[in-house]
Amino acid sequence: MAYEIPGFSFTLPSGADFTSGAQFRFCDVSNTGKAVNPTAGSSMVGVRQNRPKLNEGATIIHSGISFVEAGGVVAAGDLIAADATGRALKATTGQTVVGRALEAASAAGIQIAVLLNPNTAAAA
C-alpha cells in the first residue's frame, strides 16, 4: 500500500520543463539555484512533487516519506540511489544512498514509498 508522509518541503524555480512524466522523481539544485535532474548515483535535495514548466516553482519534499518513481526492480528495504532522470534504483557500491524503499517495484515506472535520507554515505 503506497503512502506519503511529507516532512520538510520547499520550492525552487525549475531548471527544465518537467511537464511530461517527471513528477515523483529525485531532483538536485543547480549552481544557478534551480531544480534539475540529479547526476546518476549522486546526492539530491528531495523529490519533485509537481510537473513545473521551465522557471515555474518546483515543489520538493526533502524529508519524510515520498512517492518516488522506480527506474527498475526494487525490493522493499533496498537502499536507494537516484538515476540520471531522478528515478529510484537499488544503490550499488559507490553511489550516494538517498533513501530506503518501503515498498517493492516489479518494473520501471511504478511509484513506491521511499523513506528519504538525503545525501548519506555511499553504498558499500
QUIJO-V49727 format. One record per backbone hydrogen bond with DSSP energy under -1.0 kcal/mol. CO is the residue of the C=O (numbers start at 1). NH is the residue of the N-H. If there is no record, write none. Layout:
<<CO NH> <CO NH>>
This chain:
<<5 65> <8 62> <8 63> <10 60> <12 58> <13 35> <14 55> <24 69> <25 48> <27 45> <27 46> <28 36> <30 33> <34 30> <35 15> <36 28> <39 42> <41 96> <46 27> <47 61> <48 24> <52 18> <53 56> <56 14> <58 12> <59 49> <60 10> <61 47> <63 7> <64 116> <65 5> <66 114> <68 112> <69 88> <70 109> <74 105> <75 78> <78 101> <79 91> <80 98> <81 89> <82 41> <83 86> <86 26> <87 83> <88 71> <89 81> <92 95> <95 123> <97 120> <98 117> <99 80> <100 115> <101 77> <105 74> <107 110> <110 70> <112 68> <113 102> <114 66> <115 100> <121 97> <123 94>>
